[in-house]
Amino acid sequence: MDRFDIINRIGDGYRVGNTEAGEFSYAQALRSVGKDIKDYQKAVSGVQHKFLDIRFENERLVVLVECKNYFSKWDKTKIQGQLQDYVRFEKAFSGKRMVAILAETEGDEVWVWYGHSVIIDDKHRSNETVLRTFEEYEDICFGKVNDKIKVVDSIKTLNEKLHADGINEKLRSQFVGTCLLALKNGLVYKEVKETLDPKTGKSLSPEKVIIKNMKDILEGLLTKSGSLNKAGKLAVLNNKVLGDQDVTSLTYKELEEILEFIDRNVIPYINDKSTAGQDLLNLFFTTFNKYVGKSDKNQAFTPDHICDFMSKAVGVNKKSRVLDPCCGSGAFLVRAMTDAMDDCDTEEEREEVKKNQIFGIEYEEGAFGLSSTNMLIHGDGNSNVVQDSMFKRGRWIEENNINIVLMNPPYNATKKCCDPDYTKSWGAKKKEDPSKGLHYVEWVARHVPATCKMAVLLPMQAAIGNSGDVKKFKKKMLDNYTLDAVFSLPTEMFYPGASAIVCCMIFDLSQKHDRADKDTFFGYFKDDKFIKRKGLGRIELTDSIGNSLWSKTEERWLNLYKNRREVPGLSVMHRVTWNDEWLAEAYMETDYSTLTEADFQKVLNDYLSYLVKEGEVYEV
């Protein structure tokens, strides 16, 4: 296909050239953003390339096309190296997600690579052999929002099946996650026959063969990853999940049907090229969570889009060493690993991120098993995830030179889960953490370097600071660290799980608050363009052509924060002390032009609901 055919196929409306010949000069493009191409030229192919043949672009995706007459007439290493040069330039220029393509102009062969930091070699090349439209590439790279709705629908159906098959509700999310991991790594479940166990010589029924093969896959993955405490993780996944009586009592037909349902209705949405696939297990956990008893809904599992926002707010990159000391299902760790790997230029850098730069601690056994599975599903990274109390891991944290902390500590932790040095001061009647999670934050801050940045989710009570313990820890934080920003987040963010209303606080640990002598940024980021849907939880709103409204919202939030801009109704800068409220609502100028009667009624309804919940008004 010739150049004209390539342009028409991908879409001439997206083509961007900046030379008279229609090519794209990276020297000129980088100069326009204050950069010098010489700083990015590595001469991978032995030539200092500057001109890309064809470039396509919209607000979030770039498609790069380099043309050759026939691939067979060129040194493959050199032409792939040339495309790698353009990928490096594009990353420095736009930072957008990319599709990189080598295309024949006198033949029909096409080689395609996807990603944000694309590695151009045979190992990372897609198996695609034809050109797609720009819109199709965009769908592959970002996924359709409706995919999540279909997956949640599938989870509802799957939950009903698991209930009918006798799988306990507390076990379901971890069991499904384990099945998903095994299927993704080649588990065979159809037409399985009875066989002999080579270790014991005893006969194994088809369902036991499948369970054994799942265990073998898990052990192989943990061995390959060089996982810390491999034996402990296997014990949790094997004994607490695959060895559970509810699972071992499944018939072959029941197990086969469960696996086939997951294989057909879930696996297709795990697209490694798409960020839409990266929060699947977290989606499982939060969706299954609404089926469990009320007493188990206190865990607040952070939605993936909020994890993404917090990771980007603190600037996670390939040099980041990220800790989540209360990692739960591993959502923060998965997101941080993804963002760090997106910034990498080589496979070696990616492996370094996965094996040596992601750290997690989880106290609760079930969540620990899920976080290990979650990391494995998303390409490993579980090597430094441990089951323990964070308060017993102070030296371990100090030794790992953490520079980013992302965390969502428990807000009403019982005494056994809190810092023993802190609980010594508790009275006999005190049952739950009176600091509302702030003492977790302060403890971690003392065990990481001063170069570290922390982004933490805490309940509104911690920001308002009425109780003595909350005020005490607010003072401790500002006596040693800087409160850089606070974001008021959506009211029902954890729905259908915990009911807590939360904010995100960002701390700079390099100096105490008074010495920093600067205003704190407060964001009133309550509208994330997600809405509640009966039976589906919170789902993303889309525009008329199906594009997520969240992506534009996130971009605006980050822009306001990073440029420290004040916008009525959205953000404000204010100098605060430990004795003040740490919320945008306390300082923000209201944009009255946007208010409607419905907004006024909503505030009244919310306040009435609050009074009913607190027992000050009784329903009749």
KESE-70762 format. One record per residue (C-alpha): chain; z, y, x. Coordinates in steps of 0.05 Angstrom, whole numbers, m for minus. Each point is the difference from the previous one (the first is absolute). Layout:
N
{A {Z Y X}},
...
This chain:
620
{A {0 0 0}},
{A {m16 68 27}},
{A {45 61 4}},
{A {m25 26 m68}},
{A {18 m66 m34}},
{A {69 1 32}},
{A {14 70 m25}},
{A {m24 m15 m70}},
{A {39 m65 m4}},
{A {67 31 21}},
{A {m12 66 m37}},
{A {m35 63 24}},
{A {50 43 m38}},
{A {54 m20 49}},
{A {m41 10 64}},
{A {26 53 49}},
{A {m41 21 61}},
{A {12 59 46}},
{A {m63 0 44}},
{A {m72 18 m14}},
{A {m19 m74 7}},
{A {51 m19 m53}},
{A {45 m36 49}},
{A {75 16 5}},
{A {23 33 65}},
{A {73 m17 14}},
{A {2 51 56}},
{A {m15 54 m51}},
{A {45 m31 m54}},
{A {61 m6 46}},
{A {m11 70 26}},
{A {4 26 m72}},
{A {72 m27 m5}},
{A {21 26 68}},
{A {m10 m65 39}},
{A {m42 m19 61}},
{A {m41 m63 m3}},
{A {15 m12 74}},
{A {72 m15 m19}},
{A {m24 m60 m42}},
{A {m58 m27 42}},
{A {18 m66 32}},
{A {m71 m23 15}},
{A {14 m70 m27}},
{A {m75 m15 2}},
{A {m14 36 65}},
{A {m32 60 m35}},
{A {33 64 m25}},
{A {m25 m2 m72}},
{A {2 61 m45}},
{A {m50 m9 m57}},
{A {10 m48 m58}},
{A {m63 m19 m37}},
{A {25 6 m72}},
{A {67 22 m29}},
{A {24 m2 m73}},
{A {64 32 m25}},
{A {44 20 m59}},
{A {72 25 m3}},
{A {31 m66 22}},
{A {m54 m46 30}},
{A {m51 4 56}},
{A {m57 m49 10}},
{A {m30 0 71}},
{A {m68 m33 11}},
{A {m32 m11 69}},
{A {m71 m27 m3}},
{A {m36 m47 48}},
{A {m69 m30 m8}},
{A {21 m72 12}},
{A {70 m21 23}},
{A {m31 m55 42}},
{A {m33 52 44}},
{A {67 32 18}},
{A {62 m20 38}},
{A {50 m14 m55}},
{A {59 25 40}},
{A {m34 66 13}},
{A {m21 15 m71}},
{A {68 m20 m27}},
{A {31 44 54}},
{A {m44 57 m23}},
{A {24 m7 m71}},
{A {72 m4 25}},
{A {m11 67 34}},
{A {m21 31 m67}},
{A {60 m31 m35}},
{A {46 32 51}},
{A {m33 68 m9}},
{A {3 m5 m75}},
{A {74 m18 1}},
{A {13 63 41}},
{A {m45 42 m44}},
{A {17 m20 m72}},
{A {54 m54 3}},
{A {m30 m31 m62}},
{A {m8 m74 m16}},
{A {m66 m26 27}},
{A {m56 m49 m10}},
{A {m38 m10 65}},
{A {m69 m32 m2}},
{A {m53 m23 48}},
{A {m66 m8 m37}},
{A {m70 m24 21}},
{A {m58 46 m17}},
{A {m55 m51 13}},
{A {40 m60 m23}},
{A {50 m12 m56}},
{A {64 m17 39}},
{A {63 41 m14}},
{A {68 m3 34}},
{A {59 33 m35}},
{A {71 19 19}},
{A {55 30 m44}},
{A {64 38 11}},
{A {34 64 23}},
{A {2 m18 73}},
{A {m58 m49 5}},
{A {m6 m49 57}},
{A {m74 m14 11}},
{A {m8 m72 24}},
{A {m21 m67 m28}},
{A {72 m20 m19}},
{A {10 60 m46}},
{A {m70 2 m29}},
{A {m7 m11 m75}},
{A {m42 m59 m23}},
{A {m44 46 m42}},
{A {m74 m2 13}},
{A {m28 54 m47}},
{A {10 74 m9}},
{A {41 25 m59}},
{A {2 67 m36}},
{A {51 52 21}},
{A {38 m12 m65}},
{A {4 m75 14}},
{A {27 14 70}},
{A {51 47 m31}},
{A {23 m54 m49}},
{A {8 m50 57}},
{A {40 48 43}},
{A {46 28 m53}},
{A {m3 m49 m57}},
{A {m1 16 m74}},
{A {65 22 m33}},
{A {m16 m48 m58}},
{A {7 m58 49}},
{A {75 11 m1}},
{A {2 0 m75}},
{A {m36 m67 m1}},
{A {48 m28 52}},
{A {61 22 m41}},
{A {m31 m32 m61}},
{A {m8 m64 41}},
{A {73 4 21}},
{A {21 4 m73}},
{A {m40 m63 m15}},
{A {25 m34 63}},
{A {72 17 m16}},
{A {m7 m33 m68}},
{A {m28 m62 33}},
{A {55 m3 52}},
{A {52 8 m56}},
{A {m32 m58 m38}},
{A {0 m42 64}},
{A {74 12 12}},
{A {m2 47 60}},
{A {62 44 1}},
{A {m15 74 m10}},
{A {36 19 66}},
{A {m45 m48 38}},
{A {m67 18 m29}},
{A {m22 59 43}},
{A {17 m35 65}},
{A {m32 m65 m23}},
{A {m64 35 m21}},
{A {m1 39 66}},
{A {7 m65 39}},
{A {m57 m32 m40}},
{A {m42 61 13}},
{A {13 m3 74}},
{A {m17 m74 3}},
{A {m64 8 m40}},
{A {m22 58 44}},
{A {8 m46 59}},
{A {m41 m59 m25}},
{A {46 m41 m44}},
{A {m38 m57 m35}},
{A {28 m15 m69}},
{A {m57 m34 m38}},
{A {m11 m75 m2}},
{A {60 m13 45}},
{A {16 m74 5}},
{A {64 m38 13}},
{A {9 m12 74}},
{A {49 m25 53}},
{A {46 47 37}},
{A {m17 m10 74}},
{A {72 15 20}},
{A {36 m47 m48}},
{A {m54 m49 m22}},
{A {21 12 m72}},
{A {m49 14 m56}},
{A {m10 73 m20}},
{A {m22 18 m71}},
{A {m56 53 m6}},
{A {49 55 m18}},
{A {44 m17 60}},
{A {m63 0 44}},
{A {m15 72 m23}},
{A {72 23 12}},
{A {0 m32 70}},
{A {m66 34 16}},
{A {28 67 m23}},
{A {59 m9 46}},
{A {m46 m18 58}},
{A {m41 63 m12}},
{A {63 43 0}},
{A {26 m31 64}},
{A {m68 9 34}},
{A {m3 73 m20}},
{A {71 15 24}},
{A {m13 m38 66}},
{A {m65 38 12}},
{A {34 67 m12}},
{A {56 m15 50}},
{A {47 18 m56}},
{A {72 19 15}},
{A {47 m52 m31}},
{A {m57 m46 m22}},
{A {49 m55 m19}},
{A {39 47 m46}},
{A {m62 24 m35}},
{A {m26 m71 m10}},
{A {68 m20 m28}},
{A {m4 56 m52}},
{A {m72 m14 m19}},
{A {6 m75 1}},
{A {69 m13 m27}},
{A {8 59 m47}},
{A {m71 1 m26}},
{A {m42 m63 12}},
{A {62 m44 2}},
{A {30 28 m64}},
{A {8 m51 m55}},
{A {m42 42 m48}},
{A {m59 m6 48}},
{A {10 m72 23}},
{A {3 m23 m73}},
{A {m70 28 m15}},
{A {m52 m53 m16}},
{A {m65 m1 37}},
{A {m37 27 m61}},
{A {49 58 m8}},
{A {m3 18 74}},
{A {m76 m5 1}},
{A {m6 46 m60}},
{A {47 52 30}},
{A {m39 0 66}},
{A {m67 2 m36}},
{A {22 59 m42}},
{A {23 39 62}},
{A {m64 m20 37}},
{A {m45 25 m56}},
{A {38 60 m27}},
{A {37 29 60}},
{A {m33 m21 66}},
{A {m65 39 m17}},
{A {41 64 0}},
{A {29 m11 70}},
{A {m55 38 35}},
{A {17 12 74}},
{A {m50 57 1}},
{A {33 34 m58}},
{A {66 38 m3}},
{A {3 m22 m73}},
{A {16 m70 25}},
{A {57 21 46}},
{A {54 7 m52}},
{A {m13 m64 m39}},
{A {64 m36 18}},
{A {42 62 m13}},
{A {m37 5 m67}},
{A {20 m73 m14}},
{A {72 15 15}},
{A {6 63 m41}},
{A {m39 m30 m58}},
{A {39 m66 m1}},
{A {64 41 6}},
{A {m5 23 m72}},
{A {6 m71 m23}},
{A {67 m12 34}},
{A {69 13 m29}},
{A {29 70 m4}},
{A {50 m13 56}},
{A {m56 m14 49}},
{A {m38 65 m13}},
{A {43 45 44}},
{A {m45 m13 60}},
{A {m48 58 6}},
{A {m64 m26 31}},
{A {m41 59 23}},
{A {m71 6 m30}},
{A {m55 m7 52}},
{A {m29 69 m12}},
{A {67 32 14}},
{A {6 m42 64}},
{A {m68 25 19}},
{A {19 73 m12}},
{A {64 m6 40}},
{A {m35 m35 58}},
{A {m52 54 4}},
{A {52 56 m8}},
{A {35 m22 64}},
{A {m66 m14 36}},
{A {1 m75 14}},
{A {m52 m16 53}},
{A {m16 m52 54}},
{A {57 26 44}},
{A {52 m5 m55}},
{A {58 m49 4}},
{A {21 m7 m72}},
{A {66 m25 m28}},
{A {19 m15 m72}},
{A {73 m24 3}},
{A {2 m17 m75}},
{A {m70 m28 m4}},
{A {3 m38 m66}},
{A {m69 m28 m16}},
{A {m29 33 63}},
{A {m41 54 m36}},
{A {16 54 51}},
{A {m14 m47 58}},
{A {m67 m22 m28}},
{A {m21 72 m11}},
{A {24 23 69}},
{A {m35 m58 34}},
{A {m65 16 m38}},
{A {3 74 18}},
{A {16 m15 74}},
{A {m56 m51 5}},
{A {m49 49 m32}},
{A {13 46 59}},
{A {m15 m54 52}},
{A {m65 m4 40}},
{A {4 m71 25}},
{A {23 m68 m22}},
{A {52 0 56}},
{A {31 64 m29}},
{A {3 m32 m69}},
{A {34 m62 26}},
{A {50 44 36}},
{A {16 35 m65}},
{A {10 m65 m38}},
{A {41 m35 52}},
{A {42 55 32}},
{A {2 63 m43}},
{A {22 m20 m71}},
{A {74 m14 m11}},
{A {37 m20 m64}},
{A {69 m23 m21}},
{A {17 m29 m68}},
{A {68 m25 m22}},
{A {m18 m37 m65}},
{A {m31 m68 12}},
{A {m52 0 m55}},
{A {m27 68 18}},
{A {m1 m20 74}},
{A {m44 m60 m16}},
{A {m46 44 m41}},
{A {m6 52 55}},
{A {m19 m54 51}},
{A {m53 m27 m48}},
{A {m25 70 m15}},
{A {m10 16 73}},
{A {m36 m66 12}},
{A {m46 11 m59}},
{A {m20 68 27}},
{A {m17 m24 69}},
{A {66 m19 33}},
{A {48 52 27}},
{A {61 m40 m19}},
{A {20 m14 72}},
{A {58 50 m1}},
{A {25 m8 m71}},
{A {71 m29 m1}},
{A {50 m20 m52}},
{A {67 33 12}},
{A {43 59 m17}},
{A {m28 63 33}},
{A {71 17 20}},
{A {1 m60 46}},
{A {m66 20 33}},
{A {18 66 33}},
{A {m14 m23 71}},
{A {m65 m34 m21}},
{A {m24 65 m33}},
{A {19 40 61}},
{A {m37 m47 47}},
{A {m65 6 m39}},
{A {m11 74 11}},
{A {m17 16 m73}},
{A {m36 66 m13}},
{A {m13 m6 m76}},
{A {49 m23 m53}},
{A {m25 m14 m71}},
{A {55 m24 m47}},
{A {24 m7 m71}},
{A {74 m19 6}},
{A {40 m29 m58}},
{A {31 55 m43}},
{A {58 m38 m29}},
{A {14 m51 55}},
{A {63 m43 m5}},
{A {52 1 55}},
{A {m27 m62 35}},
{A {m68 34 10}},
{A {27 66 28}},
{A {22 22 69}},
{A {68 m33 13}},
{A {24 62 37}},
{A {m14 41 m62}},
{A {30 m47 m51}},
{A {67 1 36}},
{A {13 67 m33}},
{A {m16 m26 m71}},
{A {55 m5 m51}},
{A {15 m66 m34}},
{A {m37 21 m63}},
{A {m64 22 35}},
{A {m54 m53 m12}},
{A {m65 35 17}},
{A {m26 46 54}},
{A {24 70 m18}},
{A {m49 32 50}},
{A {m59 m25 m43}},
{A {m35 m28 61}},
{A {10 60 46}},
{A {48 m38 46}},
{A {m57 m49 15}},
{A {m44 58 21}},
{A {53 32 44}},
{A {16 m67 34}},
{A {m74 m13 16}},
{A {m8 71 26}},
{A {55 m14 51}},
{A {m35 m62 26}},
{A {m71 27 11}},
{A {m25 50 53}},
{A {1 75 m12}},
{A {m77 m2 1}},
{A {1 m40 m65}},
{A {m22 25 m69}},
{A {30 m30 m63}},
{A {m29 m3 m70}},
{A {50 m28 m50}},
{A {3 m9 m75}},
{A {67 19 m31}},
{A {24 12 m71}},
{A {5 71 m28}},
{A {76 m5 4}},
{A {m6 m1 76}},
{A {m41 63 m1}},
{A {44 37 m50}},
{A {63 m20 37}},
{A {56 8 m50}},
{A {46 m56 25}},
{A {44 6 61}},
{A {m33 m58 38}},
{A {m70 26 m12}},
{A {19 68 25}},
{A {35 m30 60}},
{A {m63 m37 22}},
{A {m45 59 m15}},
{A {43 40 48}},
{A {m3 m55 52}},
{A {m76 m1 m4}},
{A {m9 75 7}},
{A {53 5 55}},
{A {m46 m44 42}},
{A {m69 0 m29}},
{A {m51 45 m36}},
{A {m19 m8 m73}},
{A {m74 11 6}},
{A {m23 m14 m72}},
{A {21 m26 m67}},
{A {m50 m24 m53}},
{A {22 m9 m72}},
{A {m39 m62 m22}},
{A {m22 m27 m69}},
{A {57 m13 m48}},
{A {m19 m72 m18}},
{A {m27 m19 68}},
{A {32 m69 2}},
{A {m18 m20 m71}},
{A {5 m56 m22}},
{A {55 m13 52}},
{A {57 46 17}},
{A {11 63 m42}},
{A {22 45 58}},
{A {m30 70 6}},
{A {m13 12 74}},
{A {m23 49 53}},
{A {m29 m11 69}},
{A {37 35 57}},
{A {m31 10 69}},
{A {46 11 59}},
{A {m18 23 70}},
{A {53 m29 46}},
{A {m16 43 61}},
{A {51 55 m14}},
{A {53 21 m50}},
{A {m20 39 m61}},
{A {30 68 19}},
{A {m31 m2 69}},
{A {m69 m15 m29}},
{A {8 65 m39}},
{A {m55 m13 m50}},
{A {m12 m6 m74}},
{A {m4 m69 m33}},
{A {m63 m18 m38}},
{A {13 m20 m72}},
{A {m54 m34 m41}},
{A {2 m10 m75}},
{A {m45 m61 2}},
{A {15 m30 m68}},
{A {m71 m12 m24}},
{A {m33 m55 41}},
{A {m54 m13 m53}},
{A {31 m66 m20}},
{A {19 m15 m72}},
{A {40 m55 m34}},
{A {m39 m52 m38}},
{A {33 m51 m45}},
{A {m1 m67 35}},
{A {m32 29 64}},
{A {54 45 30}},
{A {m24 64 33}},
{A {m75 3 13}},
{A {m46 51 33}},
{A {m39 49 m41}},
{A {m74 6 16}},
{A {m55 51 m9}},
{A {m61 m11 m44}},
{A {m34 m44 51}},
{A {60 m43 17}},
{A {25 34 63}},
{A {75 4 11}},
{A {33 67 m13}},
{A {57 m19 46}},
{A {m41 6 64}},
{A {m14 73 m14}},
{A {72 12 m20}},
{A {26 m32 65}},
{A {m48 42 41}},
{A {26 64 m33}},
{A {73 m20 10}},
{A {m11 m14 73}},
{A {m38 64 10}},
{A {56 42 m32}},
{A {53 m33 43}},
{A {m37 0 66}},
{A {m22 73 m8}},
{A {67 18 m32}},
{A {m34 37 m56}},
{A {37 27 m61}},
{A {m34 m11 m68}},
{A {36 19 m65}},
{A {19 m63 m37}},
{A {m14 m45 60}},
{A {35 22 64}},
{A {48 50 30}},
{A {32 15 68}},
{A {75 13 1}},
{A {57 3 51}},
{A {55 m49 m20}},
{A {68 m24 24}},
{A {37 m65 m12}},
{A {36 33 m58}},
{A {m65 16 m37}},
{A {m43 m41 m47}},
{A {m58 m32 37}},
{A {m51 2 m56}},
{A {m62 41 m15}},
{A {25 10 m71}},
{A {57 45 26}},
{A {m46 49 36}},
{A {m69 m5 m27}},
{A {m36 55 m38}},
{A {m25 m25 m66}},
{A {m74 7 m15}},
{A {8 21 m73}},
{A {m75 4 m11}},
{A {m4 m76 0}},
{A {57 m14 m48}},
{A {m13 m24 m71}},
{A {43 m15 m61}},
{A {m6 m74 18}},
{A {32 13 68}},
{A {59 34 m34}},
{A {8 m57 m48}},
{A {m3 m51 56}},
{A {57 34 38}},
{A {43 m1 m64}},
{A {m16 m74 m11}},
{A {16 m17 73}},
{A {66 37 m4}},
{A {19 m34 m65}},
{A {m17 m68 31}},
{A {44 17 59}},
{A {59 18 m45}},
{A {m7 m64 m39}},
{A {m3 m41 64}},
{A {63 34 27}},
{A {37 m14 m65}},
{A {8 74 m18}},
{A {m43 m7 m62}},
{A {m3 m63 m42}},
{A {m61 m27 m35}},
{A {8 m10 m75}},
